[in-house]
Amino acid sequence: MQKLYPSAEAALEGVLRDDMLIASGGFGLCGIPERLLKAIQDSGVKNLTFASNNAGIDNEGIGMLLRSKQVKKMISSYVGENKEFERQYLSGELEVEFCPQGTLAERMRAGGAGIPGFYTKTGVGTQVAEGKEVKQFDTGDGPEDYILEKGIFADLSIIKAWKADETGNLVFRKTARNFNQPAATCGKICVAEVEEVVPAGSLDPDCIHLPGVFINRMVVGAPYDKKIEFVTTRQRENA
């Protein structure tokens, strides 16, 4: 099966439609599938729901799609660096489902494993628990409350990897592994943006983070410009 496509647009051809739920990998501006996100913006699809740890920053990452008003809902953990996100949320233009970071990762992992729901202590007694089923479990220290969280089953997963072989086996680099790995598994179709493709058999099997069975399509996105969320400097010390 030929998984490598010549461009992000080609890799998403026939996949995109309005009202999709898209699971997107990345952590801040690290490991985001920026070429695929730009192709989604250029396609013009709208009323999208994104499950992603964060929404990028203004005009970067999912922030591009917020600016173009193509996103109707965000399922996210951290959204503090995006002024347009804030504006749309406070004005009622954007629906937001806040989700604790670990819970969001587990919801994606659960969806990828075919698990429709699981119980967790995270969020008990807070706004996170509002409207959710609460059940008591005794794990050895007496009964405690747990809330039911639902697995995420996405129409499409878009992720970014550092290196891939021709069959789609992926290696992530450092922080980029945090959400790309679970996001990849929970979509009906997974499109991976990678920095480099090597021949099959070149990767050490013990270093493969995600088997190629999860990957339907790939595109090489390199070269990239390193984007920084906050540039901080200090005055150089005198010699």
C-alpha positions as CSV (number, residue, x, y, z in Angstrom):
1,M,0.0,0.0,0.0
2,Q,1.5,3.3,-1.1
3,K,1.1,5.7,1.9
4,L,3.3,8.6,0.8
5,Y,1.6,11.5,-0.9
6,P,3.3,14.4,-2.8
7,S,1.6,17.2,-0.8
8,A,-0.5,17.9,2.2
9,E,-3.4,18.7,-0.1
10,A,-3.1,15.4,-1.9
11,A,-2.9,13.5,1.4
12,L,-6.2,15.0,2.5
13,E,-8.0,14.7,-0.8
14,G,-11.3,12.9,-0.4
15,V,-11.1,12.9,3.3
16,L,-12.2,16.4,4.4
17,R,-15.9,17.5,4.8
18,D,-17.8,20.0,6.9
19,D,-18.7,19.2,10.5
20,M,-15.8,16.7,11.1
21,L,-14.3,15.8,14.4
22,I,-10.5,16.1,14.0
23,A,-8.0,14.9,16.5
24,S,-4.8,16.9,16.1
25,G,-1.4,16.1,17.7
26,G,1.1,18.6,19.1
27,F,2.0,20.3,22.3
28,G,2.1,24.1,22.2
29,L,3.9,24.8,18.9
30,C,5.9,21.6,19.2
31,G,5.0,18.7,17.0
32,I,2.0,20.3,15.3
33,P,1.0,19.1,11.8
34,E,1.3,22.6,10.4
35,R,1.3,21.7,6.7
36,L,-1.9,19.6,7.1
37,L,-3.5,22.4,9.1
38,K,-2.7,24.9,6.4
39,A,-4.2,22.5,3.8
40,I,-7.4,22.2,5.8
41,Q,-7.6,26.0,6.0
42,D,-7.1,26.2,2.2
43,S,-9.8,23.6,1.6
44,G,-12.5,25.8,3.0
45,V,-14.2,23.1,5.1
46,K,-16.1,24.6,8.0
47,N,-18.0,23.8,11.3
48,L,-15.0,21.7,12.5
49,T,-14.6,20.3,15.9
50,F,-10.9,19.9,17.0
51,A,-9.7,17.7,19.9
52,S,-6.3,19.0,20.6
53,N,-4.2,19.8,23.7
54,N,-4.2,23.5,22.7
55,A,-5.3,25.7,19.9
56,G,-1.9,27.1,18.9
57,I,-1.4,30.8,19.0
58,D,-2.8,33.6,16.8
59,N,-2.3,32.6,13.1
60,E,-0.2,29.5,14.0
61,G,-1.5,25.9,14.4
62,I,-5.2,25.6,14.8
63,G,-5.1,29.4,15.4
64,M,-5.1,29.8,11.6
65,L,-8.4,28.0,11.4
66,L,-9.9,30.0,14.2
67,R,-9.0,33.2,12.4
68,S,-10.7,31.9,9.2
69,K,-13.8,31.0,11.3
70,Q,-13.7,27.3,10.3
71,V,-13.8,25.9,13.8
72,K,-17.1,25.7,15.7
73,K,-15.8,23.7,18.8
74,M,-12.6,23.0,20.6
75,I,-12.0,20.1,23.0
76,S,-8.8,21.3,24.7
77,S,-6.8,21.4,27.8
78,Y,-4.8,24.6,27.5
79,V,-5.8,27.6,25.5
80,G,-4.1,30.5,27.2
81,E,-1.9,31.8,24.4
82,N,-4.5,32.5,21.8
83,K,-6.2,35.9,21.8
84,E,-8.6,35.1,19.0
85,F,-9.7,31.9,20.8
86,E,-10.4,34.1,23.9
87,R,-12.4,36.6,21.8
88,Q,-14.5,34.0,20.1
89,Y,-15.2,32.1,23.3
90,L,-16.2,35.2,25.3
91,S,-18.4,36.4,22.5
92,G,-20.2,33.0,22.1
93,E,-18.8,32.3,18.6
94,L,-16.8,29.3,19.7
95,E,-18.0,26.3,21.8
96,V,-15.3,25.0,24.2
97,E,-15.1,21.8,26.1
98,F,-12.3,22.1,28.6
99,C,-10.6,18.8,29.5
100,P,-7.8,18.1,32.0
101,Q,-4.6,17.4,30.1
102,G,-4.1,13.8,31.2
103,T,-7.8,13.0,30.8
104,L,-7.7,14.3,27.2
105,A,-4.7,12.1,26.3
106,E,-6.5,9.1,27.9
107,R,-9.8,9.9,26.0
108,M,-7.8,9.8,22.8
109,R,-6.0,6.6,23.8
110,A,-9.3,5.0,24.9
111,G,-11.0,5.9,21.6
112,G,-8.1,4.3,19.7
113,A,-8.5,1.1,21.8
114,G,-12.2,1.0,21.2
115,I,-13.1,1.9,24.8
116,P,-16.2,4.1,24.9
117,G,-15.7,5.4,28.4
118,F,-13.6,5.2,31.6
119,Y,-13.8,6.4,35.2
120,T,-11.2,8.9,36.6
121,K,-10.8,10.8,39.9
122,T,-9.5,13.8,37.9
123,G,-12.0,16.7,38.1
124,V,-14.2,15.2,40.8
125,G,-15.9,18.1,42.7
126,T,-15.1,20.7,40.0
127,Q,-16.8,22.1,37.0
128,V,-15.2,19.3,35.0
129,A,-17.6,16.9,36.6
130,E,-20.8,18.8,35.9
131,G,-23.3,16.7,33.9
132,K,-21.2,13.6,34.1
133,E,-22.0,10.3,35.8
134,V,-20.4,9.9,39.2
135,K,-19.7,6.4,40.6
136,Q,-18.0,5.2,43.7
137,F,-15.1,2.7,43.6
138,D,-13.1,1.2,46.4
139,T,-9.4,0.9,45.4
140,G,-8.2,-0.1,48.8
141,D,-8.5,3.1,50.8
142,G,-12.3,3.2,51.1
143,P,-14.9,4.3,48.6
144,E,-14.1,7.3,46.4
145,D,-16.0,9.2,43.7
146,Y,-15.0,8.8,40.1
147,I,-16.4,10.5,37.0
148,L,-17.2,9.0,33.7
149,E,-15.2,10.3,30.7
150,K,-16.0,9.4,27.1
151,G,-13.4,8.1,24.7
152,I,-12.8,10.3,21.6
153,F,-13.6,8.7,18.3
154,A,-12.5,11.1,15.6
155,D,-13.4,11.2,11.9
156,L,-9.8,12.2,11.1
157,S,-6.5,12.3,12.9
158,I,-3.7,14.6,11.8
159,I,-0.3,14.2,13.4
160,K,3.4,15.1,13.0
161,A,6.3,12.7,13.4
162,W,10.1,13.2,13.3
163,K,10.9,10.2,11.2
164,A,8.9,7.5,9.3
165,D,9.7,4.5,7.2
166,E,7.9,3.7,3.9
167,T,5.4,1.5,5.7
168,G,4.3,4.2,8.1
169,N,6.2,3.2,11.3
170,L,6.8,6.4,13.2
171,V,9.3,7.9,15.6
172,F,8.4,11.0,17.5
173,R,10.9,13.4,19.0
174,K,10.8,14.4,22.7
175,T,7.7,16.5,23.6
176,A,6.1,15.9,20.2
177,R,5.3,12.4,21.5
178,N,2.9,13.6,24.2
179,F,-0.3,13.9,22.1
180,N,0.6,12.8,18.6
181,Q,0.7,9.2,19.6
182,P,-2.8,8.9,21.2
183,A,-4.3,11.3,18.6
184,A,-3.1,9.1,15.8
185,T,-4.9,6.0,17.1
186,C,-8.4,7.5,17.7
187,G,-9.3,8.6,14.1
188,K,-11.0,6.6,11.4
189,I,-8.3,7.8,9.1
190,C,-4.8,9.0,10.2
191,V,-2.7,11.3,8.1
192,A,0.9,11.8,9.3
193,E,3.1,14.7,8.5
194,V,6.8,13.8,8.8
195,E,10.2,15.4,8.6
196,E,11.9,12.5,6.9
197,V,11.1,9.1,5.3
198,V,13.6,6.3,5.4
199,P,13.6,2.9,3.7
200,A,11.6,0.1,5.3
201,G,13.7,-1.8,7.8
202,S,16.0,1.2,8.5
203,L,14.3,2.0,11.9
204,D,15.3,0.1,15.0
205,P,12.2,-1.8,16.0
206,D,12.7,-0.9,19.6
207,C,12.7,2.8,18.8
208,I,9.4,2.8,16.9
209,H,6.8,4.7,18.9
210,L,3.7,4.0,16.6
211,P,3.3,1.1,14.3
212,G,2.5,1.8,10.6
213,V,-0.8,-0.1,10.9
214,F,-2.3,3.1,12.4
215,I,-1.2,5.3,9.5
216,N,-3.2,5.6,6.3
217,R,-1.4,8.4,4.5
218,M,1.8,10.4,4.9
219,V,3.4,13.6,3.6
220,V,6.9,15.0,4.0
221,G,6.5,18.6,5.4
222,A,10.2,19.6,5.8
223,P,11.8,22.1,5.9
224,Y,10.3,23.8,8.9
225,D,10.9,27.1,10.6
226,K,11.2,26.8,14.4
227,K,8.4,28.9,15.9
228,I,8.6,30.1,19.5
229,E,5.6,30.9,21.7
230,F,7.5,33.3,24.0
231,V,10.8,34.9,23.2
232,T,12.6,35.8,26.4
233,T,16.0,37.4,26.6
234,R,18.3,38.7,29.3
235,Q,20.9,41.3,29.3
236,R,24.3,39.9,28.5
237,E,26.6,39.9,31.5
238,N,29.7,42.0,31.4
239,A,32.8,40.1,30.6
